[in-house]
Amino acid sequence: MITKTIEVEASLFDKLEVLIAAEQPVEGMGENDMVFLQSATFSNSIEMDIKIVNSMESPWTEGVLLEHGCEVGCTDVGESLAGEYIVEFEGTEYCTIVRKGDA
């Protein structure tokens, strides 16, 4: 398994977790609008985008694995920004850990 870590600035992290926990759409945003996007870069032209996406019910999280900018896999939809996002591609597991940064 190849692992990278993303630290999200503490105040932004807290705001994003509140948006997800509210279980309602983000005001002023349309369905499938990107609320948050940050990438972890692995070697060999692989990166993983960590996203929070707005929906009509509640924002959701997802990790999307890309090779040369093209999607090659994704995680199941989640309900928290923090945690591990793991996608297997060509026999290798790619893991991005998202955590709250220091204040």
C-alpha positions as CSV (number, residue, x, y, z in Angstrom):
1,M,0.0,0.0,0.0
2,I,1.2,3.5,-0.9
3,T,0.0,6.1,1.5
4,K,-0.1,9.9,1.4
5,T,-1.5,12.3,4.0
6,I,-3.5,15.5,3.5
7,E,-3.8,17.9,6.4
8,V,-6.7,20.4,6.1
9,E,-6.3,23.6,8.0
10,A,-8.2,23.3,11.3
11,S,-10.8,26.0,10.9
12,L,-11.6,25.0,7.3
13,F,-11.7,21.3,8.4
14,D,-14.3,22.1,11.1
15,K,-16.5,24.1,8.7
16,L,-16.5,21.3,6.2
17,E,-17.4,18.7,8.8
18,V,-20.3,20.9,10.0
19,L,-21.5,21.1,6.4
20,I,-21.5,17.4,5.9
21,A,-23.1,16.7,9.3
22,A,-25.9,19.2,8.7
23,E,-27.6,16.6,6.3
24,Q,-28.9,19.3,4.0
25,P,-27.6,20.9,0.7
26,V,-25.0,23.6,0.9
27,E,-26.9,26.9,0.4
28,G,-26.2,28.7,-2.8
29,M,-24.7,25.6,-4.5
30,G,-26.2,23.3,-7.1
31,E,-26.4,19.5,-7.0
32,N,-23.0,17.9,-7.8
33,D,-21.1,21.2,-7.3
34,M,-17.7,20.8,-5.7
35,V,-17.6,22.1,-2.1
36,F,-14.0,21.0,-1.6
37,L,-11.2,19.4,-3.6
38,Q,-7.6,18.6,-2.6
39,S,-5.2,16.2,-4.3
40,A,-2.6,13.8,-3.0
41,T,0.2,13.1,-5.6
42,F,1.8,9.6,-5.7
43,S,4.7,8.7,-7.8
44,N,4.2,7.2,-11.3
45,S,1.6,9.7,-12.6
46,I,-1.0,8.7,-10.0
47,E,-3.0,11.2,-7.9
48,M,-6.1,11.0,-5.7
49,D,-8.6,13.8,-5.5
50,I,-10.4,14.0,-2.2
51,K,-13.8,15.7,-2.8
52,I,-16.8,17.0,-1.0
53,V,-19.7,17.2,-3.4
54,N,-23.0,18.9,-2.8
55,S,-26.2,17.0,-3.3
56,M,-29.9,17.7,-2.8
57,E,-29.9,15.7,0.5
58,S,-26.5,16.3,2.0
59,P,-22.9,16.8,0.9
60,W,-20.8,13.6,0.5
61,T,-17.2,12.7,0.3
62,E,-15.3,10.6,-2.2
63,G,-11.7,9.7,-3.2
64,V,-11.1,9.5,-6.9
65,L,-7.9,7.9,-8.2
66,L,-6.5,9.4,-11.4
67,E,-3.7,8.2,-13.8
68,H,-2.5,10.9,-16.1
69,G,-5.7,12.9,-15.2
70,C,-8.1,10.1,-16.1
71,E,-10.2,8.4,-13.5
72,V,-9.2,4.8,-12.8
73,G,-11.1,4.1,-9.6
74,C,-13.0,5.7,-6.7
75,T,-14.0,5.0,-3.1
76,D,-17.6,4.5,-1.9
77,V,-19.4,7.7,-1.0
78,G,-18.7,8.8,2.6
79,E,-20.1,11.0,5.2
80,S,-17.0,12.4,6.8
81,L,-13.9,14.2,5.5
82,A,-11.5,12.7,8.0
83,G,-10.2,9.2,7.5
84,E,-8.7,6.9,4.9
85,Y,-9.6,6.8,1.2
86,I,-8.3,3.6,-0.4
87,V,-8.5,2.7,-4.0
88,E,-6.8,-0.4,-5.7
89,F,-5.4,0.0,-9.2
90,E,-3.4,-2.6,-11.1
91,G,-2.6,-4.6,-8.0
92,T,-1.5,-1.6,-5.8
93,E,-3.6,0.0,-3.1
94,Y,-3.4,3.8,-2.9
95,C,-4.4,5.3,0.4
96,T,-4.9,9.0,1.2
97,I,-5.4,9.9,4.8
98,V,-7.2,13.1,5.5
99,R,-6.9,14.7,8.9
100,K,-7.4,18.0,10.7
101,G,-4.3,20.2,10.7
102,D,-3.0,22.1,13.6
103,A,-4.8,25.2,14.6
